[in-house]
Amino acid sequence: MVYTVTFNPAIDYVVHTDEMIVGNVNRSKSEQMYCGGKGINVSFVLSELGIASKALGFVAGFTGRAIEEEVAAKGVAADFVHLKEGCSRINVKIKSGTASGAAKETELNGQGPKISAGAIHALYEKLDKLQDGDILVLAGSIPASLPSDIYEKILARLSDREIRTVVDATKDLLLNVLKYRPFLIKPNNHELGEMFGVTLSNEEEIISYAKKLREMGAVNVLISMAGDGAILIDEHGNVHKCGVCKGEVKNSVGAGDSMVAGFLAGAGDGDYEYALKLGTAAGGATAFSDGLATKDFIYELLKQL
């Protein structure tokens, strides 16, 4: 079973409008609402690809109930910890056009509810039920009310079991868990450079520093490079490269999470070249859609690779 953890899930309220003038009343042309958070996004795309998962994390208030309802409607099992106070956050994403026709995207992300020590303990109890052979996905930033080392604490707690862990985080959050040998990490090329305090200017440098992350403990290192494709250093030290799919970019939310889901769906039998391609197709399918990737679109894009 695949388990995903989303510490701070949200409802994304996407508003399309003409040129937005700060300080004035602006009216929308259309709106959409999506529930998500990085782990939940992974669960949704895994479901599209026929992989069952269970979504864990924290929810609160009427927005938390809406998130749970949407997760259930998508056919994803969930076992969230319910917080007694506050509301799960709403993220507002304003996509506005200008007189010149150039599009702009402005985001205002909510803070989210406070997570108590008791709620953290309740999450630990749910994680304690994981068994050998399970996969755990930890994705995204850590809310201010959680310990900054909670990723480390979770991986340490599970270190006595044969659980494949996926960590999609940045900088110290990622570096500090490498000693627990995560099955997959997925920084982009800029984040890779930031971790080592360097600016990476070519493919050879990216591969060199990705290999350093493997030497530090990561089993598979997947580096996304936006329009330049992706590079994977697999568990055997082999280097795989993949270009990008062709399409019109409509959405900046969830493409990386979709890539993680596609990779996991494709890596079941150890074929990492296929896993990289399926991950790339899934990421592209989300980037070229208003919401998250669908199965049909993923496999349509896969034919390009």
Disulfide bonds with the S-S distance in Angstrom:
none
